[in-house]
């Protein structure tokens, strides 16, 4: 008759005499520092109702509607995204030394529809990039 197997896993023996690997509680995030005069504003987040812009754009998809709402797009999406990119770029710069990061850029909202089956003139999302300078 076969011996019943134990459901518990065997403990692995460690050669080092280090303390147990119990996880430490996570530290609270530091609050964002206020921007100094002449520095770009720090990222404060996107507006809670900002997603409504994309839903309306997806249903409208015409130049007249976008022209009338372009200021809203700039205020709710482009400016906060630029602030986010500036913060991220500033924090990434020391990690990528000796390389120099290029200026962060928000992608355009207009789609290239020349070779696309979907002829919608605008993107329904926002994109951005931080590149290495000179590339």
C-alpha positions in Angstrom: 0.0 0.0 0.0 1.3 3.4 -1.0 2.1 6.0 1.6 -0.2 9.1 1.5 1.6 12.2 0.3 1.8 15.3 2.4 0.1 18.4 0.9 2.6 20.8 2.4 5.7 21.7 0.4 9.1 20.9 1.8 11.1 23.8 3.2 14.2 24.7 1.2 17.4 25.0 3.2 19.4 28.2 2.7 23.2 28.2 2.9 23.3 31.7 4.1 22.5 32.6 7.6 20.5 35.7 6.7 17.3 36.8 8.3 14.0 35.6 6.9 12.7 37.2 3.8 9.5 38.7 5.3 8.3 41.7 3.4 8.4 45.1 5.0 5.3 47.3 4.9 5.3 49.7 1.9 6.2 53.3 2.6 3.8 56.0 1.9 4.4 58.0 -1.3 6.0 61.4 -0.8 3.8 64.4 -1.7 4.8 66.2 -4.9 7.0 69.3 -4.4 5.7 72.7 -5.4 7.2 74.0 -8.6 9.7 76.8 -8.3 9.1 80.0 -10.4 10.3 79.4 -13.9 9.8 75.6 -13.6 6.9 73.8 -15.2 4.0 72.9 -13.0 4.0 69.4 -11.4 1.4 66.9 -12.5 -1.8 67.2 -10.5 -3.7 64.6 -12.4 -6.4 64.6 -15.1 -9.8 66.0 -14.4 -12.4 63.5 -13.2 -14.8 64.3 -16.0 -12.1 64.5 -18.7 -13.0 61.1 -20.2 -16.2 62.6 -21.4 -14.3 64.5 -24.0 -13.2 61.2 -25.7 -16.7 59.7 -25.6 -18.2 62.9 -27.2 -15.4 63.0 -29.8 -16.0 59.3 -30.7 -19.7 60.0 -31.3 -19.2 63.3 -33.2 -16.0 62.9 -35.2 -16.3 66.1 -37.2 -14.1 69.2 -37.6 -16.8 71.7 -36.5 -17.3 69.8 -33.1 -13.5 69.5 -32.6 -12.8 73.1 -33.4 -15.5 74.2 -30.9 -14.0 71.9 -28.2 -10.3 72.3 -28.9 -9.8 74.6 -25.9 -11.4 71.9 -23.7 -9.0 69.3 -25.2 -6.0 71.5 -24.5 -7.0 72.2 -20.9 -8.1 68.7 -19.9 -5.6 66.6 -21.8 -2.7 68.3 -23.4 -1.6 70.5 -20.5 -1.9 67.8 -17.8 -0.1 65.3 -20.1 2.7 67.8 -20.7 3.0 68.3 -16.9 3.1 64.5 -16.4 5.8 64.1 -19.1 7.9 66.9 -17.6 7.7 65.3 -14.2 8.6 61.8 -15.6 11.4 63.2 -17.7 12.9 65.0 -14.8 12.9 61.8 -12.7 14.2 59.6 -15.5 17.1 61.9 -16.5 19.4 60.7 -13.6 18.7 57.1 -14.5 19.7 57.5 -18.1 22.9 59.4 -17.5 25.2 59.9 -19.5 22.5 60.0 -22.2 20.5 63.2 -22.4 16.7 62.9 -22.8 15.0 64.9 -25.4 12.0 67.2 -24.8 8.8 65.2 -24.1 6.2 65.5 -26.8 2.4 64.9 -26.8 1.3 63.1 -30.0 -1.1 64.9 -32.3 -4.8 64.1 -32.2 -5.2 64.0 -36.0 -5.1 60.6 -37.6 -3.3 59.8 -40.9 -6.2 58.3 -42.8 -4.6 58.1 -46.2 -4.1 54.3 -46.2 -6.6 53.3 -43.5 -10.0 51.6 -43.8 -11.1 53.6 -40.8 -11.4 57.2 -42.1 -12.2 58.8 -38.6 -10.2 62.1 -38.6 -9.3 62.1 -34.9 -7.8 59.6 -32.4 -9.8 58.7 -29.4 -6.8 58.5 -27.1 -3.8 60.5 -26.2 -0.2 59.4 -26.6 3.2 60.9 -25.7 6.9 60.1 -26.0 10.1 60.9 -24.3 13.1 60.2 -26.5 16.9 60.2 -26.2 18.1 63.6 -27.5 19.4 63.5 -31.0 17.6 60.3 -32.0 
